[in-house]
Amino acid sequence: MRNFSEIRAFEDEFELFELPASRLIGLEVRNGGALGNTAPALWGQAFESGAMDALKALPQVLEGSTYGWTCEYDPSTDTFVYIVCVLTPADTPVPEGFTHRDVSATLVAKG
């Protein structure tokens, strides 16, 4: 099993990796349902406000990688939380104005 930090983008191969306990840090919006697709505006806001620069300055599990993370689906509104984020080592301090989610050590697939 390879370490998560060994993932390489754009390789056409299915692989499993070990992800250590980590913390997602970023900006979030509720997305979907009657709200529509709010994710593109959040990405724009992240770049235009300088938030992306602040996120990229944090220590990262996979250097230089940004993510669109989805979680917390609400079936009553058909919406979910969408987070523009970086994946950092567990217990990384969260800068003011940002949100976070903690991720337990797990296996992840790339394919």
PyMOL commands that set and color helices and strands:
alter all, ss='L'
color gray80, all
select helices_A, chain A and resi 4-6+33-35+39-48+51-56
alter helices_A, ss='H'
color red, helices_A
select strands_A, chain A and resi 2-3+15-19+22-32+67-74+79-89+99-103+106-110
alter strands_A, ss='S'
color yellow, strands_A
deselect
rebuild
show_as cartoon
